[in-house]
Amino acid sequence: MSKKKRNEGSEFMGAVTKNESLDIIREEDVLPLGKTMVLGFQHTFTMFGATVLVPIITGLNISVALFMAGVGTLLFHFLTKKKVPAFLGSSFAFIAPIAAVAGVAGTDSFNPDMLPYAQGGIVVAGLIYLIVAGLVHAFGVEKVVNFFPPIVTGPIIMVIGLKLAPTAIGMASENWFLAIVAFVAVAFVSIYMKGFFKLLPVLIGLIVGYFVAIITGNVDFSGVTQASFVGLPPFTIAKFSFESVMMVAPVAIATVVEHIGDVLAIGATVEKDFMKSPGLQRTLLGDGLATALSAMFGGPANTTYSENTGVLALTGVHKSQIMRVAAVCAIVLGVIPKLGALISTIPTAVVGGISIILFGMIAAIGGRTLVENKVDFTKSRNLIIAAVILVLGLGGASLPVNIGTVSFSIEGMALAAIVGIVLNKVFPQ
């Protein structure tokens, strides 16, 4: 491939070099297989902590969660025509309803026999996505997009990143020394490194932080020795009862709004309009079926991961193929418990130090959305809409909803998005 062709963003020869004026590797660019694999591993490490945390909290099986996250991601990519660079990991939104059905894992209230019924509720929640996808297909995505102008989407994306900030600080605070080491490594690679290594800030940060953790005695390998080498995950089939379904499924009302926000964030990151191509109906279909399939066999609900969106923003590598490599890695981790146990020995503080950058990048993209679309903040309506979205999204506001015998709450980003959409329609342009 000619040098001129490469400068147009088409192919890498030897050591990867990017067009410094763009500093972006787009979907149409070609990467060697080896480098694609390494970049995929980077996304695997990024999603691992949060993906396994949900089953740890809820009592679901970790290996099943990893396996189904990989399968769900591949299904999502198939349904979205391999256009959306997203990884689907465990959703935190369903932790509370799972606990309501089966109790809190590790406490006297926990009843593992009820977990299959919580799974059944998640299956129905996933099917609700399909209903919404059908409505989008019937009435057109344009009518949906009209509810999400930049004055709404910008602050929503900011909320996605800033809402995760306490999580990053909480993880980093377990050992600030290790967190700072990982943070510095990521920042150094992102700013000073050249060529292919510049694309691996997260992976290099993890390796450096992990090495320092080992030599300082902050890694426990006991779980690795106890784990088996190979074995199918212990799948469990979902069960259904009206009561459990009504306790869990209504959460989909909130997570559908979160899904739209995540798709907008990914689109803003890679500068593509995924709401129109492959279409919101396809992303909803992919997320919903991935969630239903995961829960049917014992996994948690799936959702597009903001952590991996942060990696997209940090590295500038926007190829969806990388996410499919990460999905295959997740499946492998699910059937090789010893390998998964080894990755789980990475100290939480190391991941926390890296997450400080990743989550902040997402919030910065929200600000960029406002700037690039020249949102006029001299207008009171725009100031009020942005202010309300930020405060409701970050302040912990919660709106209780009671429908007959069913009770749930809309909170966080979902509530902020709904209120922002309403205000944008009510206030005069």
Summary of the structure (lengths in Angstrom):
residues: 429
radius of gyration: 21.2
end to end distance: 50.3
largest distance: 66.7
contacts: 1607
relative contact order: 0.21
helix: 69%
strand: 5%
